[in-house]
């Protein structure tokens, strides 16, 4: 009996040792060299695997960082500048700083602002609805309210508000990965520069219809009146296809356009409440007027030329 | 035993409410909106502008390419504007608005009812005439007919199949055409046979239209080249590939056109339009449209000018019923719900169906119970439950691998699903995406 156990043990040990030797040599023979820096870069990344960088997950991004040897076109929106600085330190390269961004919804057509013209009864997906028709309101550019964006968000930063029927972005959680931009069939999301103290001004509308048509379908539609365009001192507003767009790189958050907009299509976020009109606002205007006047006129002329061409 | 296709299929309640109603001419509307894209392919280019006077049958938009079709004015009057408006696609599309004044036809168009049987047997001339008349497939797919009649190099048509199946529930426009316009229809079929240079034509008709089968059998008795084929009632037998399988037993390979098995399929409405174009010089400006529904006071078949708002049809059929829940352009299986009643009748509108509120409502979506009913009924042999899942999860390569592009969008899967899952909604979405991917890959 004991002999059997001893023989078995010897035989198994011999097989084990033999297998270990074979495996050792095979592993040496077929070893794939992997740059140890890839692992280091990956550790520096947030590990969200969201695909916001344009690669299939953090590992793929780390591989790309090591391979490219240049970080100019590579950026992790989740980790931001700090994370990229770490990556740069690992690789001994220089990271390009980018302004932190946040997703904003360019539609304010809530149930109150945008009356329904028909009922949608199909699959509850924006993509499926958009493939079928223009939407259950008069506006063919607006939010379809089925929440494809909220489903696409990996960071719990987008929620549908059942009262307005619109998604809401939680600024603190949004990492600007761009998943919602991809998910929205109406292209309503835009990654805008996070202003100082998260202050933002943007046109919450994408309606390209003529003013009357747009206004009829939605109370807060941009009607393309160009008033904001004319009042903007920084040339930050572009008019295109009856629609105003505020360039977040040029906008200095002066809020002049917000007051000017006749349909309240321009939204300001993160600002303290406005003071009731005192003599404070006119003052800088008076001050600026004298030197700025010819400049403003000139820019206005060019603006009208542009708009004529369009 | 009656012929039919083998794979899948369903049998929804037929509800052919307007089958016994003769075709009536609908009164001219006050104004029409004629979209420039009423066919598959490139949209036509508008030739008229605001203020122009037009006559019935005048060319108002020129074909925008080989796969495209001319558009003719369906009324006489003044062009109000060329602008965007909603059509049955659910999106604003460019079209021509015309205010109707009188009913003056373009010169050279024969509007009499006399039957002209003799035609010049010249394939090229016939195809040119069909092309000029802007004829497209009137079964609903609106594929330009002249393209179908010109098979690609190296392929030869062996037979012409005429689709008189009308397998969609409720619709009866083709049925009425076969009963009332049979002599003209047969001349149209002979013209098509001549254009394709084929010796044999089959008219496939489902067995729920015994009067049409008997009538056409009677008329085709002296002519051995045209044969009426009665078919077992089964949806979607009107699908091109299903009809070919049912009548000839041949199977069109995946991704191929019917011409690959030597068949060309045309609808009875198309054959009638071909007769009118070739023998009477009449372009495609009007078509037979069924207006129907369980609550509709007077379900009817109307001869309607293209561009007429569907509201006019609803009025003529006794107004919108109080319990109307959904208005569908086309039949209940493949038709599309419309968002308002201003949308126009186009070349592809075979019917307007007004569904009751209670029958139109979709049930709550439940989880898939893996019963595989959708697989059993799919006439293309696909796996609808799987295609829906991968489309929902946006795994397009899997969708392509499982032949999503072969789906004919007949809706049998959604119809039969006991869990009320929106199978076709997602498959259609996936099909559009995969189609785009394939197209961009080719470029």
Interface residues (C-beta under 8 A of the other chain):
Chain A: X117 X118 X121 X122 X123 X124 X125 X127 X128 X131 X132 X133 X134 X136 X140
Chain B: X86 X89 X90 X91 X92 X326 X336 X337 X339 X340 X360 X361 X362 X365 X392 X422 X425 X426 X428 X429 X432
